[in-house]
Amino acid sequence: MKKLLLLIVLLLMITGAFAEDEEDKGSLTNVGQPAPVFSVTSIEGVRYDVEQLRGNIVLINFFATWCRPCMAEMPELEKRIWQRFQGKDFIVLAIGREHTNKELKKFKRRKKYTFPIAPDPNRKVYSLFAEKYIPRNFLIDKQGKIIFQSIGFEKAEFKELINTIENVLQ
């Protein structure tokens, strides 16, 4: 009986470890490393080149309009981050994974978001950061290094993101 119980515990531990590795596997970046180099054009026609944004704190948010956690996060991004920190050497760049310019223009108009949104219809930019899972946030410091990254939307982790922004902007 003890051997069976031990076997079950070991199997649960191994399965849990694999599940954790599976989530980590989706990430292609780590905190402390330089952000991948890319450029996108927002739905308003403004080109954003991550290298030219150095000297600013940049929050890159990957989302999709069909993603329920993304849609829960976006109003918080607007209200608690963008409205609070814009104009303070801080930029939010939301990137619509697998979305076209046309889709995102309609989405932004309907939702009344004011932060920049850019399409990534073929996951070209997203694939520099991750293989799967959204929403994702990447906070990049003034030197171009990733200082925070997250997967999904949880209130505690979102608060940690806000605290990190506050600290680096002081």
Secondary structure, 3 states (H helix, E strand, C coil): CHHHHHHHHHHHHHHHHHHHHHHHHCECCCCCCECCCCEEECCCCCEEECCCCCCCEEEEEEECCCCHHHHHHHHHHHHHHHHHHCCCCEEEEEEEECCCHHHHHHHHHHHCCCCCEEEECCCCCHHHHECCCCCEEEEECCCCEEEEEEECCCHHHHHHHHHHHHHHHC
